[in-house]
């Protein structure tokens, strides 16, 4: 890598420990913001930038020779800086992660197929939906039966009830 490529990394000088100090425009101009969407977008951008830096680091390490030591140090320093930036940005994000998502990630970590988990969740939702529909239908049947019985015992009251229901629905 030549000096023009090194300058695209956003380096701004050399530190005393052999690492090159970097600061991007995003971190230099960062202002406190309470907008959760913008905070999340900043974290997502930082993650994407970190992935790019990791790819660059992988390329540098895979073809490492003595001449590539400085670019390797620059990229390591850029990665550390971006990880620090990501940690600071993530402190402003308050994200609630459902337990089901963590269970799904745990299944992937255990080497299981996430499609099977998704299928099981969908089948569970379908079963619960059928149970709920059955309960709803049972209550509708009970209501109809009660109205029929009440109409035989109290026809005037049921008629006024139906009028009230009709005017409320309109």
N, C-alpha and C positions, 0 to 999 in steps of 0.2 A: 504494500500500500504506500502510495506516495503522499507528499505533504498536502496535496489538494484533496485527497480522499480523507485524510485525517481531519482537515478543517471542516468537512461536512458533518463530523460527529458533534460539533458544537463545543469544542474544547476551548478553554480560555486561559490555560496556563498550566504550569507543572507544580505539583506539590512536593514537599520535602521527602515523602515516603515512596517516591517512584511512581505515584499515580498521578494522572492528569486530572486537574479539577475541571468539572463541566457544570454548566448551568444553562438550561434551555430558556427560551423566551417564555414558555408556558409557566415555568416555576418562578421566573424573575418577576413576571407581571401578575402572579396569582394574588387575588384579593379575597378576603373572607366573603363567602356567599352562603346564604342560608337556603337557596333553592335546591331541594333534594334531587330534582331531575338533572340540574347542571352538575351537582356534586357527583352523581352517579356517572354522568357522561365523562367527567374528568377522570374518574377511576377507570372507566372502560378504555378511554384513550391511553391512559398510563399503562394499562395491561397490554394493549396492542403494541405500544412502543417497547415495552419490556420484552414481548415476544420477538419483535424485530431485532432488538439488541442481542437476545439469546441466539437468534439465528446467525447474526453477524459473528458473534463470539464462537459459535460452533464452526463456522467456516474458517475463522482465523486459527482455531486450535487444530482442526483437521489437517491443515496445511502448514503447521508450525515449523519455522526455522529461526535461526538467530536474528534475521532481519525483521521478523514479524513480532519481536518482543515488545517494541513500543506500541504498535497498534493493538496488541493483545492487552497491554496495561491500560490503554485508552478506553478500549471497549469494556474491560472489567470495571473501570472507574465509572463509565457511563451507566453500566448496569446497576452498580451500587447506588449511584445518585438517583436513578429512576426508581429503584426499589424503595429508597428513602422517601422520594416524592409520593409514590403510591401509598406508602404507609401513612403519610401525613394527610393525603386526600381521603383515604378510607376512614380516617377518624371523624370526618364530617358527614359520613354516610351512616344512616341508621336503617339497616335493612333487616326485616324479619324473614327468616328462612323457615319454611314449613318443615316439620319433622319428616314428612313423606319424601321430600327432596333429599334429605340426608340419608334416609333409608335407601333411596334409589342409588345414591353415590356409593353407599356401603355395599350394595349388591354388585356394582361394577368393580369395586375394590376386591370383592370375593371371587371375581371371575365369572359372575353369572350374567345372563343376557338381560339387559334392561327392557327389551321388547316383551319378555315374559312378564316382568313386573308390571309394565304398562297394561298388558292384556289382563292380568289379574285385577288391577285397579279398575279397569273399565268393566270387567265382568262383575265385580263387587258393586259398582255404581248401578249397573243394570239391574242387579238383584234387589238392591235397596229401592230403586225406582219402582220396580214391580210390587214390592211390599207396600210402599207408600200409595201407589195407585189402587191396590186392593183395599187399603184402609179408607181411602177417599170414596171409592165406590160403595163400600159398606156403609159409610156415613150418609151418602146420598140415598141409599136404599132405606136406611133407618128414618131419615127425614121424610121421605115419601110415605113410608108406612105410618109414621106418627101423624102426618097431615091427614091421611085417609081416616085414621081412627079418630082424630080430633074433629074432623069434619062431620063424622057421624054423631059424635057426642055434643059438639058445640058448633053448629053450622054458622051462626051469626058472627061469633068471634073469629072463626077461620076466615070468613069472607072479609071482615075488617082487617085482619092480618095480611091477607093477600093484596088488599087495596093499598095498605101502608107500604108493603114491599114493592109494589108496582110504581108507586109515586117516588119512592126512594131510588129506584133503579133508573127513573127517567131524568 
